[in-house]
Amino acid sequence: MTVKLTPTLELAFDLMQRRSVTPIDAGCQQLMMDRLGAVGFKHEEMRFDDTDNLWSRRGTEGPLVCFAGHTDVVPTGPEGNWTYPPFEPQIHDGLLYGRGAADMKGSIASFMIATENFVKEHPDHKGSIAYLITSDEEGPAKNGTVKVIETLEARGEKIDMCIVGEPSSTTDTGDTIKNGRRGSLGCVLTVKGIQGHVAYPQLARNPIHDVAPALAEMTAETWDNGNDFFPATSFQISNINSGTGATNVIPGDCVVTFNFRFSTELTAEILKERTEAIFAKHNLDYDIDWNLSGQPFLTSSGSLVDATVAAIKTVTGIDTELSTAGGTSDGRFIAPTGSQVIELGPRNATIHKVDECVEAEDLNILATIYQRILENLLLDTQ
């Protein structure tokens, strides 16, 4: 199958050739500035610690529609395991292969071609268009979007509507958009015991025995029943570590790592209180380290959802599904400002995998959808 190299695919190739493994940007943002500057965008580079961030805006009036995304990608793993070199994008049998094809340099290329075409066709559009791009979404996410948002908030610059280019689709491009995400609350629990000989348990205290009933109760707990937009809150243990490696030693402590993915039915504080009540019930001697990496957010309806659903229907004929499934995204930092937020991108089947790929034509379709969204939102005739 021969695929024509459209402007969208050519730009995707250019971005994907850059080894921008978190938090390295590798010149991706400079390429974006060069292109966006040519159609009237004003740039503000915001570097925080090891992270490159870009805030680029065209226009000064509202509403402000923002494209948000990241130029960093996850590590490839052993490159010899890839069918094609991960930073040498290639198209085979209609599929574009390479790290970042789906997550999310393909979306960025589609963003930009949509924007360039829209501005050339409608140079006097109402409102403003902006880009919020970071090189630290796949990593700790401490010096990226969250810091840019803090800067914008401090000076009163508000995003009205935000399209995040995360890979949201399942079977066909546009079949699913994320209009919210669950919150993520992580924890490292250290249960203290008394180390001793297994033959003399009366002289020791086994922290594994102490914590096991509490963990059993937590796994059986119904934290909530979800709602129309979110599934029930999930509790998952990801790691338990204890012991010296010897078979005849009762360990002195047990470290348990777990996570809640929670809905808007609960808050992080409620989850902490209920969890610590269970620990108290089981008389645990413990230290605890909580980490809230994202609050739940939801854009249930409004102009952005309506414009996106309509654009997808016009371009593809698909009746898109609204979903809050999946992990976290940088939308969690943008939504608390009051912005409407949706995520729309290509299919997510191969993200973070060896041989990451997307249907090449899907990026062209995405560019057309993004352009249509801008038309729906920023043209007075709509």
Secondary structure by P-SEA (a helix, b strand, c coil): ccccccaaaaaaaaaaacccccccccaaaaaaaaaaaaabbbbbbbbcccbbbbbbbccccccbbbbbbbccccccccccccccccccccccccccccccccccaaaaaaaaaaaaaaaaaccccccbbbbbbbccccccccccaaaaaaaaaaacccccbbbbbccccccccccbbbcbbbbbbbbbbbbbbbbbbccccccbbbccccaaaaaaaaaaccccccccccccbbbbbcccccccccccccccbbbbbbcccccccccaaaaaaaaaaaaaaacccbbbbbbbccccccccccaaaaaaaaaaaaccccbbbbbccccccccccccccccbbbbbbcccccccccccccccaaaaaaaaaaaaaaaacccccc
